[in-house]
């Protein structure tokens, strides 16, 4: 599978051959869904909490006698039917993480890359570097390229000037190849890989 390589000036600077076993797998929505759910579950803090009966401050005295009042029998003012009472089966502090097989995670990343190619939304960039690391200059170039929502994945290290220039641009993410993940790939419209990123991802996923 061959793709053209462009520069930030939107000029063609050659082509690159992409590995079929990495960028040409079948697009499986079920695998992508499982991977995104796994990623988002790991990000959840799990610090939500409500108080049970044993944690409510208040008297343990019986509100009134059991019989003879004509009212429903009650044993505690801390019961959930009273104002300020407990919450039954409320959330507790816990981890939302769950297991996902390593082979499935690897396949999900391949599938995300293949999905971008299938949609025509994958671009190979010669290098993610800019002579004048200014946000205004980078925004102009992205506008010329038609990139409004973009994830740029570089090699093992991201150029500091390029990352700084892109930091204040909305809907623009810059990651090293180690940080390439399914959720960030899918949440941006265009995926941009540098030559170094392509080599690193192929070595990682083959």
Secondary structure in CASP SS format (residue, H / E / C, confidence):
PFRMAT SS
TARGET T0000
AUTHOR 0000-0000-0000
METHOD secondary structure of the structure
MODEL  1
X C 1.00
X E 1.00
X E 1.00
X E 1.00
X E 1.00
X E 1.00
X C 1.00
X C 1.00
X C 1.00
X C 1.00
X C 1.00
X E 1.00
X E 1.00
X E 1.00
X E 1.00
X E 1.00
X E 1.00
X C 1.00
X C 1.00
X H 1.00
X H 1.00
X H 1.00
X H 1.00
X C 1.00
X C 1.00
X C 1.00
X C 1.00
X C 1.00
X H 1.00
X H 1.00
X H 1.00
X H 1.00
X H 1.00
X H 1.00
X H 1.00
X H 1.00
X H 1.00
X H 1.00
X H 1.00
X H 1.00
X H 1.00
X H 1.00
X H 1.00
X C 1.00
X C 1.00
X C 1.00
X C 1.00
X C 1.00
X C 1.00
X C 1.00
X C 1.00
X C 1.00
X H 1.00
X H 1.00
X H 1.00
X C 1.00
X C 1.00
X C 1.00
X C 1.00
X C 1.00
X C 1.00
X C 1.00
X C 1.00
X C 1.00
X C 1.00
X C 1.00
X C 1.00
X C 1.00
X C 1.00
X C 1.00
X C 1.00
X C 1.00
X C 1.00
X C 1.00
X C 1.00
X C 1.00
X C 1.00
X C 1.00
X C 1.00
X C 1.00
X C 1.00
X C 1.00
X C 1.00
X C 1.00
X C 1.00
X C 1.00
X C 1.00
X C 1.00
X C 1.00
X C 1.00
X C 1.00
X C 1.00
X C 1.00
X C 1.00
X C 1.00
X C 1.00
X C 1.00
X C 1.00
X C 1.00
X C 1.00
X C 1.00
X H 1.00
X H 1.00
X H 1.00
X H 1.00
X H 1.00
X H 1.00
X H 1.00
X H 1.00
X H 1.00
X H 1.00
X H 1.00
X H 1.00
X H 1.00
X H 1.00
X H 1.00
X H 1.00
X H 1.00
X C 1.00
X C 1.00
X C 1.00
X E 1.00
X E 1.00
X E 1.00
X E 1.00
X C 1.00
X C 1.00
X C 1.00
X C 1.00
X C 1.00
X C 1.00
X C 1.00
X C 1.00
X C 1.00
X H 1.00
X H 1.00
X H 1.00
X H 1.00
X H 1.00
X H 1.00
X H 1.00
X H 1.00
X H 1.00
X H 1.00
X H 1.00
X C 1.00
X C 1.00
X C 1.00
X C 1.00
X E 1.00
X E 1.00
X E 1.00
X E 1.00
X C 1.00
X C 1.00
X C 1.00
X C 1.00
X C 1.00
X C 1.00
X H 1.00
X H 1.00
X H 1.00
X H 1.00
X H 1.00
X H 1.00
X H 1.00
X C 1.00
X C 1.00
X C 1.00
X C 1.00
X C 1.00
X E 1.00
X E 1.00
X E 1.00
X E 1.00
X C 1.00
X H 1.00
X H 1.00
X H 1.00
X C 1.00
X C 1.00
X H 1.00
X H 1.00
X H 1.00
X H 1.00
X H 1.00
X H 1.00
X C 1.00
X C 1.00
X E 1.00
X E 1.00
X E 1.00
X E 1.00
X E 1.00
X H 1.00
X H 1.00
X H 1.00
X H 1.00
X H 1.00
X H 1.00
X H 1.00
X H 1.00
X H 1.00
X H 1.00
X H 1.00
X C 1.00
END
